[in-house]
Amino acid sequence: QGGPLDLHQYHSAIGMFSTLLFLSLIVGIRTLSFQPAATDVDKCFLSSHGLIRRLGSTDALAAVLSTPPNAEAAEFIQARKQLRSSIRGSHERLHEFIEHFGQNPRGINPWLS
């Protein structure tokens, strides 16, 4: 708790495509991908998959920031819930995978067959 990486103390996170965007999304604060003048393929995994909003201008960014942080569109809220649900228990699944793989000296991975 506390410190610059305690994301709970912030209402928004803005970036282009960084790990911080993933963390802020998981924590549940408003997360925005700011890609000024970008017109080509969206290079941010989160916005390209509809999990967060992609903004291409300072006017668009200012407009979003002038709204309350909890005023996100329903589709983003639902997508975030789905993401959080899909990663719930991932630590246990990863641990189980590593334990199983460690007991398999030939490196055959039955999880991927």
Secondary structure, DSSP 4 states (H G I P E B T S, - for coil): --STT-GGG-SEEEESS-HHHHHHHHHTSEEEEE-TT--S----HHHHTTSSEEE-SHHHHHHHHTS-TT---HHHHHHHHHHHHHHTTHHHHHHHHHHHHHT-TT---GGG-
